[in-house]
Amino acid sequence: MRRSAHNKKQNADDADKNPSALQVNSSPAGYNHPMTSPKTLLGVIIMGILVGLGIYTYRQVRSSAERTQYVWDFLTDPAANSQYMIKAGTRCGGAPFIFPTDGMAGYLWDDSFNPGHRHQGIDIFAGTDVGVTPVIAAYSGYLTRAPEWKSAVIVRVPSDPLKPGRQIWTYYTHMADSDGNSFISADFPPGTNEQYIEAGTLIGYQGNYSGDPGNPVGVHLHFSIVRDDGSGRYLNELDIENTYDPSPYLGLRLNANDNTDQIPVCEGQ
């Protein structure tokens, strides 16, 4: 359902499994107190770290697997699962951003599809064909589309509504078909730079572009909130550390660490 991700492998040095025990005599006389050797202590620490990483990875991948079932059920029969649908333009709970497209938020920020992978945004599925479901601006700002971008745009927001004075960026992608035929609005051709748009402006339509025609993603919009580098440029969106949790911006439970296995819904929609 998502773009391919690279697995990251973590290795640890083998700990000495048979360290010699050191003993010292102390009162009462003749009683020996065993002391843990540095190698044994290091081995315990490394083992604890590996166990912790294993538990974290298991929980992350498991939560994504559970949400995958929701996504599959929704795409198979959207009408029967319409309770998960959020309409484009909906403002949930007084949040500053509006929802950028019709659909179900199937995968969340910090979901994991493979060990070591961390999802940098949210994936919104409409259950329609490519080029059908509109994508709108979640917040006002200045839109840029790099000359080589077939399916993506990024919008500079000069003042973060949650932290005025801090610049952030909103990123929208997969707006093309599997062959790279763009569904981005003709108002924003390749090379568009710093064009002002209002919240709700039509940006394009959901697609399934992955960069590999033989391996398209499911039709959806990937939306993320990207950090600024402090010099007026956006950081690399592929690294989750360069993105913000979108939950408070959209008024939804979109952090996979807090919402481990549920599909977020907009109360009172």
Secondary structure, DSSP 8 states (H G I E B T S, - for coil): ----------------SS---EEEEETTTTEEEEE--HHHHHHHHHHHHHHHHHHHHHHHHHHHHHHHHHHHHHHH-TGGGGGG-B-TT---TT-SS---BSBEEEE-BT--SSTT----SEEEE-SS-TTTSEEE-SS-EEEE--TT-SS-EEEEESSBTTBTT--EEEEEE--B-TT--B-S-TTS-TT--SEEE-TT-EEEE-B---S-TTS---SBEEEEEEEB-SSS-B--TTSGGGEE--HHHHTS--BTTTSSS-----TT-
